[in-house]
Amino acid sequence: NGSTMSLLSFDSGSEPVTALPTSAPAAGGAPALSPDDLRNSTLEVPEGRCSLIGPKDPSTGTAMATFVDGVATGSLSDGIGGILPTGTMTEVLPGVFDGSPVMLVVLNCLGGNSGSSAVVAYDADKTLIGSVDLPTDNSNYFADTPIENLRSVGNTVIYTMPGLQTAGDGYCHACRGSAEATITAQWDGDSLDIVDVLYRLPSGA
């Protein structure tokens, strides 16, 4: 990515990476947002469960949510079972896509008795430019699974989803499984898309 190159090693004997180098924005570009500024803004949120936390813009049809200290709450009419839908920014991380500053957000959206998490990318103008959530169409395995350990190197975004159910786990809606997935997504200049999923089972990767 420009002058930055990253080598990602998934050797089964290595410790999980907790920090990766980050790229710097190109000189003369737009100034980066501050995490606190983003946590207190009205922002477009991705479709699906997260769209319940904000009213639809009549001109664009997109859901716009107002965050205060990183939390947005929908109206009672949007709730399931009388529970207000909420969206919480559990992590806000600066990044750089194609030399321009971006802000990456782990957004945890709850509605009724279940929820989902997504990684959402905003540019310096607070415009939603991409999002990724579940790595497969079969979302049952990833329902209510948090997103953790978000990191970004250039156009590459990596995060983990722990507690996945696998064979041998006791199954229930709130049960935490023994497997996890490491997801790699890539910004291609137009969207943020998953390009690799590595599953780690108790028996190995």
Sequence and secondary structure as in RCSB ss.txt:
>XXXX:A:sequence
NGSTMSLLSFDSGSEPVTALPTSAPAAGGAPALSPDDLRNSTLEVPEGRCSLIGPKDPSTGTAMATFVDGVATGS
LSDGIGGILPTGTMTEVLPGVFDGSPVMLVVLNCLGGNSGSSAVVAYDADKTLIGSVDLPTDNSNYFADTPIENL
RSVGNTVIYTMPGLQTAGDGYCHACRGSAEATITAQWDGDSLDIVDVLYRLPSGA
>XXXX:A:secstr
 TT        TTS            TTS     HHHHHTSEEEE SSGGGGGS B TTT  EEEE BTTEEE  
GGG BTTB  EEEEEEEEEEEETTEEEEEEEEEEEETTEEEEEEEEEETT  EEEEE  SSS GGGGTT   EEE
EEETTEEEEEEEEE  TTS   TT   SEEEEEEEEE SS EEEEEEEEEBTTB 
